[in-house]
Amino acid sequence: MRNVNSDNNILKYFLLRFFCSSMLVFVSLGLSAQADTDSSQVVTDSSRTSIFGLPVVFYTPETRWGFGAAGVFTWRFKRESDESRPSQVQPAFAYTVEDQVLAYLPFQTWWKEELYTVFGELGWYRYNYFYYGVGNDIPQDFEELYGVTYPRLRITAMREFDLGFYAGIRIIADDFEITDLDPDGRLADNNVAGTNGGLNTGVGLILNYDSRDNYLSTTEGTYAEFTLDFHRMDLYSDFSYNRTRLDLRKFFKTGKDGVVALQFFTESIRGSAPFISLALLGGTKLHRGFYEGRYRDKNSASIQAEYRRHVYGRFGVVGFAALGMVAQRYNRLSLGNLRNTWGGGVRYTLNKEERIKIRFDVGVGNGQPAFYLTIGEAF
């Protein structure tokens, strides 16, 4: 008898490869079209390129200590002005003491004086996480460990339609396998969507406004992004749901050395999303102090504020706080379900020109401290 699961795995493998290949061709055709218009348009100017590499040591509650290497390659295509944003590729590889593997290649390209941009991520991950259940009122003493392995593809292509306003399309693909389940845990009884793994593919629409002076470490400007993603079985996804996200950020200079950063983030899911894709609180970006996924459900809303101040030389300090909640339905989000985190940290600037910083934060959630040592601001 034919092994149906084996056939499905082979089909998923080739579909994911087709997804990746198609998008790489799409990007190549876009660049080729620019080259046909002006052959010098996609040639890099060696006088305006930079390569920055460094060993990486980091710590988060999800990974504990991790070690690896990362690089930052920035450039501007020839005929692009010095005022235009540089294109950037940031390859990285890391291994953690939890036997996790992270190999990823985030990138962003700009050309035609920021008229077009293509950005995204190619990656392969082997992770393990704690699962705390779904909802806003899970007992604090409940947790179970599970493993997940997946290749990841994220590619977004956008065009500017007005000063700072962009619109475009997104391609999303994760082929994840859930491993090392607790046989006595909630995930092992298969009543939670996604516990058997699967191919999670989708397409989406994106609207974006960005006036930040620097997207690695912003001191002033506004960022707003709205996305609507469609995951469908006729797109060869094993899951069927829609996801809506709204991300609003505002940055103010305060005096000579201070910056106030504000963010509002909300997410809503309709349909049957796998548990690893639900809206959540916690992690290195939003609600530092909570383990990533400490609270998860189909809907979430969060606000966070951060004060950043340069102190001396390459050193700075920050203080931050966040409020948020999750719920099964959006109309059930209420102030009575608010969860809060707060904390502070230190910044060290590795590269003044590109504002690349080492970030050390201590966040507190549910009365417990969590430590973060990584690169780049939280938002």
C-alpha angles and dihedrals in degrees: 000000000000117000103240094188090054091050091049092051091050091049091050091049093054093042091054090048089050090051092051094044093048093053093045088052089048091054092045091051090050092053091043090053089055090048091052090054093048119358092209093054097089099035113107121233107232091206089062101045128098135187120201121180132173143161112260128224118173143162131202132157089250097051105019108202117003131182133193145102135280137185137197119207115184130179145154121226115243114272090030113121123242088246093061119096115266121242114241143196121188113189116187141171128189142171124199135206087247088067091254123149124207120185115166144154115201115184143173127190128191129189142159090045092306093311090124132032134177119188140159146109140275114196151149121212139184108189142160124208141178116248116211100178131254124296143040099278106052111147111260092230094058120096139133131190124234136169129228132188123188146152112227134208125186120167127166126182119193140175128203114242099173135007104305094348118116135178131186151125135280136211119204129185134165123167101193133182121197114217141174097030120182103249090216096043132102094254095056094063089068094230091119118080112246100025090120092052122231149171111295110191131161149154127227150183123235135195117189140180120186128174097154116140091221127006095205096055114003124202099172140004142063133277124191128170133176121186133181116190128190120204111187138168089230085063086058092257120143089216133059120208145111125237127200122190134181121189119182123179133175129186128195131185112229112196121319100312108022135091130187114205123192130185136183117189130178134171134187130188128194118189134019109323121175113258092248089060098050121117109271148178125229139045138101096309112037125027096008104197095053121087108247106273095014085139121024138164141133094286136037141172126190141171127191136178130196133187115206124190133180110228111176137337107326095346131101139162135220140194123198144177135184139193124195149143143196131213143173090242128029093232089058094063104114140168088245089069097051118141120194138200131180140174149126143242153181129254129205119189113225096177118023096191096054093028094233108171140186109230125207114180136172112203126185123208127165087000094299125113122230125193128217128188113173145115126279135023119292090243 
